[in-house]
Amino acid sequence: MSEPVKRILVGLGTSQTATSVTEHAIAIAKPRGAELVGLAVTDPIRLEWTGPRPMGIGVEEATADLRRNRYDRARADILAAEETFATRCRAAGVAHRINEETGDPFEVAEDLVRYHDMCVFGLRGLFEHDVVPEPIDALERLVSGGVRPILAVAEEYRPVKRVLVAYSGSIESAKTFKHFVQSGLFADAEVRIVHFGSDQAAAQRRLDKAAAYFLAHARPSSIDHCQGDPERELIPYAQAWSADLIVAGNSSKNLILRRLFGETALKLLRDSPLPLYLAQ
């Protein structure tokens, strides 16, 4: 039986990503009668930080102007994202509300995720509204802090019709695809399970068992074994197969993608147009 998804937290990071995160969330929520909660966070500490300041007349006034400008820009972008979210939810007939918060966005998300079944965020521009630089480890901080399952999406929306499951053989990877199956997400999408590694026999055993699990839950799948290095091969493989979503495991202490892809994982994710599903 599928795990019920009734409350979905939607990160309204920027006006540019609002359409994509909202449409992906609607696609999940509408067939389930789920509620979408749009999360807009303002972090005053980061907006006020202007770095080292020189001495001199007019510096304080210039700094105050910079801070006001940042607040104004952030507020305008938040309002635009909220309008996009509300308009599209109303058009789709999906229950929704907006939750505005002030404070550290990671602490806010870590708290709210306890009361939601899953989260939808952008791969880039999580919370800062294009006003101050995004922390390079933003996605990893969310995952390691317990914010999961996460559907991290690209800026441009496209329906999820093909799902690529990257199965490394680890327990974290297995937990992730099991959660994906049990949640019943994108039930009509074509699924392929891929394993990277040099041991053909071990790969076949793992792939056969994973495919049997999917089939037991009425989710038929194809399987494939690649000899290549996943650090270099997975994203090109997913693009060549025309995947719309990658399902990959993680652990709370070490994003499994670092072990799967190597140290370039987060850069690859930021550069990739493909959404990512993470769970544990």
N, C-alpha and C positions, 0 to 999 in steps of 0.2 A: 504494500500500500504506500502511496506517495505521502511524504511528509507535507502537512499543510503549510502553504505560504500565504499568510493573511495580512502581514504588515511588512512593508518594504521601505527602507530608508534610502532616500534619493539625494545624493550630494549635489546641490546646486552650486557647483564651484564657480563657473563663469558663464556669462551669457552665450559664449561660443559653444560650450559643451552642454548647455541646458537642454537643447533639442534632442541630442543623442541619448543622454542619460534618461530623459523623460520618456522617449519613445521605447527604449529597451525596457524600462520599468513598466510601462503600460502593456507591452506585449506579454509580460509575466503576470501582471495583476488582473487584467480584464477577464481572462477565462476562469480565474479563481475567485473573483469577487473580492480581491484584496484591496487594502487601503495603501495609498502612497503618501509618504510623509517627506515633503521636500525640506531638506536641511540647508539653511544658509547661516554661515558662521563668520563673524567679524572678530578678528584678533587685534585688539587695540595696541598691545605691546609691540607686535611686529610692524604695525602701521606707523607707530610713533617713532620707531628706531630709525635714526637718520645717519648713524655712523659717527666717527670722530668729526668734531666741528672746529674750524679755525677760530682764532680770536679776532675780534674786530667789531666795528660799529655796523649794525644792521644784521648781524648773524642770527640773533635770536628771532628777529622779525621774519627773516627769510626761512628759518627753520619752522616757525609756526605756520607760515604760508604753505610750506611743503607738506606738513602734517594735515592741514585742512584740505589741501588738494587730494591727498591720498584718501582721506575719509570720503570726500565727495565722489571720487572715482569709484571707490569700493561700493559705496551706497548705491550709486547709479547702476553698477553692474549687477548688484544683488537684486535690485528692483526689476531689471530687465530679465534676469534668470527666473525670478519668481513669476513674472507675467507669462513667460513662455511655458513654464511648468503648469500653471493654473489653466491657461487657455487650452493647452493640448489635453489635459486631463478632463476638462469639461467637455471638449469635443468628442472624446472617447467614452464618456459616461463612466469614468473611473472615480471612485471616492478618493478624496485627497485633502490634504491640509498642509500648511507651511509652518515650520518650526524655526524661528529665528533665535540664534544663540550668540552670546558674546563670550569670548575667552579663547583658550588654547583649543584649536580645532580638533587635535588628536584626542585630547581629554574628553571633549564633548562627544566625539564619535564613539570612543570607547565606552562611554556611559550609555548612550542611546542604543547602541547595538544590542544591549542586553534585552531590550524590549521590542526587538524587531526580528523577523525571520531571516532576512538577508539585506544586503546593501547593494546599491548601484552607484558607482562613482566613475569619474573620468580617469583615463590613464594619465592625463596631464591636467594641470590646473584644478587640483582637488578643492581648495578652499580660498585661495588668496586673491581671486578676482582680477588677475593680471596686474596687480598694483605693486606687489613686492615679489622677489624671486621665490619660486617654489623650492622647498627643501629637496635635495636630490634623492633622499631616501623616503619620500612621502608615502609611496605605496607600501614599502616594506615596513615602515613604522605602523601603519594601520593594521597590516596583517599580524606582525609580531605582537602588537598590543591587544590582540584578540578580536579585532574587527573583521569578522568573516561569518558566513561566506560572502565573498565580494564578487560582483560582476563588474569588472573594470573595462570601460568601453572607450572607443576612439571618438574623435570629434564629430565624424560624420556617421549618421545612422544608416544601417542596412539590416534587413531582416535576417535572423539566424536560421539558415536553411541547411547548413553543413557544419557539424561539430567534430573537431579533431581532438581526441583524447590522447594526451601524451602520458603514457604509462611507463614509469621508470622501473617498476617492480618493488618500490619502497612501500612501506605501510602508509606513509603520508599520501603517496600518490593513489593508492587503493582507496583510502578513506575519502579522498576528493571525488573520484569517479563514482563511488557508492553514494555519496551525498548528492551528486548531480543526478544520478538515476532516481534515487528515492524522492527527490524534490519534484520530479516530473517536469523539469524545465525543458522547453523547446521539444515537446514530445513528438512532433512531426518531422523534426530535422533528421537528415541522414547523418550517421555516426561512423567514424573510422577511428580505430585504436592503433596507435603507432608506438613501436618500441625501438630505441636506438641502442646498439651494442654489437659487440663482435661475436658473442656466443649464440649461434643460431638455435641450438636445441633449447637453451634456457629462455630465449626470446619467444620461441614457439609455444612453450609451456605457459608462459605468462600471458601471452596474447590469447591463447585458447581459453584459459580460465577466466580472463577478463571478459571475453566475448560471451562466454556461457553465463556470466553474471548478468550482463546486459539483456541477453535473450530471456533469462528467467523472469525479468521484469518487463517483458514484451517490448524490448528495445533492440531489434536486430542491428548488427554492426558488421563492418568489414574490418580486416586486420592487415597490418603491414609491419615488416621488420626492415630496418635500415641499418646498414653497417657504419654509416657516417657518424660524425661527432655532432651531438645535438646542439652544442654551442654555436656551430656554424649552420647546421642543416635544418633545425626545426622550423624556424620562421620561413625560410624559403620553401620548405616542404609544404607548410600550411598554405602559403600563398599559391603554390603550384596546384594544389588540390582544391583551391578556391574555398578554403575554410572561412566561415564567418565567425567562429569562436574556437578558442583553444581552452581545453580543460586541463589544468595542471595542479599538482599537489604542492603543499607547503608545510613547514613546521613552524611553531611559534618562536623558535630560537634562530632558525636559519631558513630563509626562504628557499624552498626546494628548487626554485628556478636557478639559484646560484649554483647548486650542485648539478642541475640538469644542463644549464647553458654555460656555466662558468661566470666569471666576474663581470662579464659584459651584459648580464641578463637585464638589468634595469634600463640600460641604454637601448638595448634591442626592443624592450617593451615600449619605451617612449617613442621610438622611431617607427614601430610597427603600426599598421592600420587595423590590426586584428584585436577584437575584444578578448578578454581573458577571464576565466572563471577560476577563483581560488576558494578552497574550503579545506577544513580539517575535521 
